[in-house]
């Protein structure tokens, strides 16, 4: 991230490139990726300001951050600039399962974010592949969806069978 900010021409040329590549006039959601501390609003002020300008011009509909740190997540939950948060969440939590804190701590922060009108996309639902048993997957999906913690999820998969398996687990929730 620091390297991108250091060498990037900023958000404006990147968004314009994305629009051209996608053949669209408006980008629905643009996130600053991988916030790793609670200082991200200051560290990424230039990018935030440019994305704000693009949002005001309706070139970008929503802005936000993906969080890889509890402090970053807490700030995002409260920060008025953030529309969307990509958050690491599963039923166990903690470093071993690729989350920023135990599940109950992350859930508390996400509840604050929801009260503040933030849209939340869950990631690491299966702990970046650490939760592989059928009962673990089912428990994680039930936890994430059952507690109204997210609006959507992203799940990484490598095989068609994994897509089908995830859909079966989701249908059971």
C-alpha positions as CSV (number, residue, x, y, z in Angstrom):
1,X,0.0,0.0,0.0
2,X,2.7,2.5,0.9
3,X,4.5,1.7,-2.3
4,X,1.3,2.2,-4.3
5,X,0.7,5.6,-2.7
6,X,4.4,6.5,-3.2
7,X,4.5,5.6,-6.9
8,X,0.8,6.0,-7.9
9,X,-0.4,8.9,-9.9
10,X,-3.3,8.9,-7.5
11,X,-6.9,7.7,-7.5
12,X,-8.1,9.8,-10.5
13,X,-5.9,8.2,-13.2
14,X,-6.5,4.8,-11.7
15,X,-10.3,5.2,-11.8
16,X,-10.2,6.5,-15.3
17,X,-8.2,3.5,-16.4
18,X,-10.7,1.2,-14.7
19,X,-13.6,2.9,-16.4
20,X,-11.9,2.6,-19.8
21,X,-11.0,-1.1,-19.2
22,X,-14.6,-1.9,-18.0
23,X,-16.3,0.3,-20.5
24,X,-18.4,2.0,-17.9
25,X,-19.2,5.6,-16.9
26,X,-19.4,4.9,-13.1
27,X,-17.6,2.6,-10.7
28,X,-20.0,1.3,-8.1
29,X,-17.5,0.7,-5.3
30,X,-13.9,1.7,-4.9
31,X,-11.9,0.6,-1.9
32,X,-8.5,1.5,-0.7
33,X,-7.0,-1.9,-0.1
34,X,-5.4,-3.5,3.0
35,X,-5.5,-0.8,5.7
36,X,-3.1,-2.1,8.4
37,X,-3.3,0.6,11.1
38,X,-5.6,3.2,12.6
39,X,-3.7,6.0,10.9
40,X,-4.9,5.2,7.4
41,X,-7.2,8.3,7.1
42,X,-4.0,10.5,7.3
43,X,-1.7,8.2,5.4
44,X,-4.1,7.9,2.5
45,X,-5.5,11.5,2.6
46,X,-4.6,12.2,-1.0
47,X,-6.3,9.1,-2.2
48,X,-9.3,9.7,0.0
49,X,-9.6,13.3,-1.2
50,X,-9.4,12.3,-4.9
51,X,-12.0,9.5,-4.3
52,X,-14.2,12.0,-2.6
53,X,-14.0,14.3,-5.5
54,X,-14.9,11.5,-7.9
55,X,-17.8,10.5,-5.6
56,X,-19.1,14.0,-5.7
57,X,-18.9,14.0,-9.5
58,X,-20.7,10.6,-9.4
59,X,-17.8,8.9,-11.2
60,X,-17.6,6.6,-8.2
61,X,-20.8,5.7,-6.3
62,X,-19.3,4.5,-3.0
63,X,-15.9,4.5,-1.3
64,X,-14.3,2.7,1.5
65,X,-11.5,0.4,2.7
66,X,-10.5,-3.2,3.1
67,X,-9.2,-3.7,6.6
68,X,-6.5,-6.1,7.8
69,X,-6.1,-4.7,11.3
70,X,-8.5,-4.2,14.2
71,X,-7.4,-0.5,14.7
72,X,-8.1,0.1,11.0
73,X,-11.5,-1.6,11.2
74,X,-12.5,0.5,14.3
75,X,-11.6,3.7,12.5
76,X,-13.5,2.6,9.4
77,X,-16.6,1.8,11.4
78,X,-16.7,5.4,12.7
79,X,-15.2,7.4,9.9
80,X,-17.7,9.6,8.0
81,X,-15.8,9.1,4.6
82,X,-16.4,5.4,4.6
83,X,-19.4,4.0,2.7
84,X,-18.2,0.3,2.4
85,X,-15.9,-1.8,4.5
86,X,-14.4,-5.1,3.4
87,X,-13.9,-6.9,6.7
88,X,-12.3,-10.2,7.8
89,X,-15.0,-12.2,9.6
90,X,-15.7,-15.8,10.5
91,X,-17.1,-17.6,13.5
92,X,-13.8,-18.2,15.3
93,X,-11.6,-15.2,14.4
94,X,-8.1,-14.5,15.5
95,X,-4.8,-14.6,13.6
96,X,-5.0,-18.4,13.0
97,X,-8.2,-17.9,11.0
98,X,-7.1,-14.7,9.2
99,X,-9.1,-12.3,11.3
100,X,-8.2,-9.1,13.1
101,X,-9.4,-10.3,16.5
102,X,-11.7,-12.9,18.1
103,X,-15.1,-13.2,16.4
104,X,-17.0,-11.4,19.2
105,X,-14.6,-8.4,19.0
106,X,-14.9,-8.1,15.3
107,X,-18.7,-8.5,15.5
108,X,-18.9,-5.6,17.9
109,X,-17.0,-3.4,15.6
110,X,-19.1,-4.4,12.6
111,X,-22.3,-3.7,14.6
112,X,-21.0,-0.2,15.2
113,X,-20.3,0.1,11.5
114,X,-23.8,-1.0,10.6
115,X,-25.3,1.5,13.1
116,X,-23.3,4.2,11.3
117,X,-24.7,3.2,8.0
118,X,-21.7,1.4,6.5
119,X,-22.2,-1.4,4.0
120,X,-20.1,-4.4,5.0
121,X,-18.6,-7.1,2.7
122,X,-17.2,-10.0,4.6
123,X,-14.0,-11.7,3.6
124,X,-12.0,-14.6,5.0
125,X,-15.3,-16.3,5.8
126,X,-13.5,-19.7,5.7
127,X,-10.3,-18.3,7.3
128,X,-8.4,-18.2,4.0
129,X,-8.7,-21.9,3.7
130,X,-8.1,-22.8,7.4
131,X,-11.8,-23.7,7.9
132,X,-12.2,-26.6,5.5
133,X,-14.4,-29.2,7.3
134,X,-18.1,-29.1,6.3
135,X,-19.2,-28.3,9.8
136,X,-16.7,-25.4,10.1
137,X,-17.9,-23.9,6.8
138,X,-21.5,-24.3,7.9
139,X,-20.8,-22.8,11.3
140,X,-19.0,-19.8,9.8
141,X,-21.7,-19.0,7.3
142,X,-24.4,-19.4,9.9
143,X,-22.5,-17.0,12.2
144,X,-21.8,-14.4,9.6
145,X,-25.3,-14.3,8.1
146,X,-27.2,-15.2,11.3
147,X,-25.9,-12.2,13.1
148,X,-26.7,-9.7,10.4
149,X,-23.0,-8.7,10.3
150,X,-22.6,-8.3,6.5
151,X,-24.4,-7.3,3.4
152,X,-22.4,-9.6,1.1
153,X,-19.4,-11.9,1.2
154,X,-16.5,-12.8,-1.0
155,X,-15.2,-16.3,-0.9
156,X,-12.0,-17.4,-2.6
157,X,-12.3,-20.7,-4.5
158,X,-10.1,-22.6,-6.9
159,X,-12.3,-25.3,-8.2
160,X,-15.9,-25.5,-9.5
161,X,-16.6,-28.1,-6.8
162,X,-15.7,-25.5,-4.2
163,X,-18.2,-23.1,-5.7
164,X,-20.9,-25.8,-5.6
165,X,-20.0,-26.7,-2.0
166,X,-20.1,-23.1,-0.8
167,X,-23.5,-22.6,-2.5
168,X,-24.9,-25.7,-0.7
169,X,-23.7,-24.4,2.6
170,X,-25.2,-21.0,1.9
171,X,-28.6,-22.5,1.0
172,X,-28.6,-24.4,4.3
173,X,-28.2,-21.2,6.3
